[in-house]
Amino acid sequence: MSWAPFNSVINNNDITNEILDRYNNIKQPEYNEEQLEELEYKIMKAYNSKSNICIHFYKNYKNNSTEGIITKIDSIHKNIVLNNKISIYFYNILSIDEKNTC
């Protein structure tokens, strides 16, 4: 029997990537009343003007971003919908920029 490297038994790359993913995880943001009002104002302004926005949001312990036009505001479930496809929970929104690209 020939010598087999340790990496063939347990893939060190997978373990290392899992540890790095856990290390890079971020906590969900918390807002005060003033920040929530400002965020709500930006959402309403973008919705009424039908302008293309770049929205940064929290999902699965990561910061994500996407762009689009707000097509629906669901006040009961606290969601906004972009381009009739992407639904984002209000309290997961980090920021909104009125730019054409993210």
C-alpha positions as CSV (number, residue, x, y, z in Angstrom):
1,M,0.0,0.0,0.0
2,S,1.4,3.3,-1.0
3,W,1.3,6.5,1.1
4,A,-1.9,8.5,0.7
5,P,-1.9,12.2,1.5
6,F,-4.1,13.4,4.3
7,N,-6.0,15.7,1.9
8,S,-7.5,12.8,0.1
9,V,-9.2,11.5,3.3
10,I,-10.6,14.9,4.4
11,N,-10.8,17.8,2.0
12,N,-9.0,20.6,3.7
13,N,-10.2,23.1,1.2
14,D,-13.8,22.5,2.1
15,I,-13.1,22.8,5.8
16,T,-11.1,26.0,5.3
17,N,-13.8,27.5,3.1
18,E,-16.5,26.7,5.7
19,I,-14.4,28.3,8.5
20,L,-13.8,31.4,6.4
21,D,-17.6,31.6,5.5
22,R,-18.4,31.5,9.2
23,Y,-15.8,34.1,10.0
24,N,-17.1,36.4,7.3
25,N,-20.7,36.1,8.4
26,I,-22.2,39.4,9.6
27,K,-25.0,40.1,12.0
28,Q,-28.3,41.5,10.8
29,P,-28.4,45.3,11.1
30,E,-30.5,47.0,13.8
31,Y,-32.0,50.4,13.2
32,N,-33.3,53.3,15.3
33,E,-36.5,55.2,14.6
34,E,-34.7,57.9,12.6
35,Q,-32.9,55.4,10.4
36,L,-36.2,53.6,9.7
37,E,-38.0,56.8,8.8
38,E,-35.2,57.7,6.4
39,L,-35.2,54.3,4.8
40,E,-39.0,54.4,4.4
41,Y,-38.8,57.9,2.8
42,K,-36.2,56.6,0.3
43,I,-38.4,53.6,-0.6
44,M,-41.5,55.8,-1.1
45,K,-39.6,58.3,-3.2
46,A,-38.2,55.6,-5.4
47,Y,-41.6,53.9,-5.7
48,N,-43.4,57.1,-6.7
49,S,-40.8,58.2,-9.2
50,K,-40.4,54.7,-10.7
51,S,-36.7,55.3,-10.8
52,N,-34.1,52.6,-11.1
53,I,-32.4,52.0,-7.8
54,C,-29.5,50.0,-6.3
55,I,-30.6,48.3,-3.1
56,H,-28.2,46.7,-0.6
57,F,-29.7,44.2,1.7
58,Y,-28.9,41.5,4.2
59,K,-29.6,37.8,3.4
60,N,-28.1,34.6,4.6
61,Y,-25.5,36.3,6.8
62,K,-24.1,38.3,3.9
63,N,-24.5,41.7,2.3
64,N,-26.1,41.5,-1.1
65,S,-27.1,44.1,-3.7
66,T,-29.4,44.2,-6.7
67,E,-30.9,46.9,-8.9
68,G,-34.3,47.5,-10.3
69,I,-37.5,49.4,-10.0
70,I,-39.8,49.0,-7.0
71,T,-43.1,47.6,-8.4
72,K,-44.9,46.8,-5.2
73,I,-44.9,47.6,-1.5
74,D,-46.5,45.0,0.7
75,S,-47.1,46.8,4.0
76,I,-48.7,43.8,5.6
77,H,-45.7,41.5,5.2
78,K,-43.2,44.4,5.2
79,N,-41.7,43.5,1.8
80,I,-40.9,45.4,-1.3
81,V,-40.8,43.8,-4.7
82,L,-38.3,44.8,-7.4
83,N,-39.2,44.2,-11.1
84,N,-42.1,41.9,-10.1
85,K,-39.5,39.3,-9.2
86,I,-37.3,39.9,-6.1
87,S,-39.0,40.3,-2.8
88,I,-36.9,41.9,0.0
89,Y,-37.9,42.2,3.6
90,F,-38.0,45.8,4.8
91,Y,-35.8,45.2,7.9
92,N,-33.1,43.5,5.8
93,I,-32.5,46.6,3.7
94,L,-29.2,48.2,4.4
95,S,-29.3,51.1,2.0
96,I,-30.9,52.4,-1.2
97,D,-29.0,54.4,-3.9
98,E,-30.6,56.1,-6.8
99,K,-28.0,55.0,-9.3
100,N,-28.3,53.0,-12.5
101,T,-25.7,50.4,-11.5
102,C,-24.7,48.7,-8.3
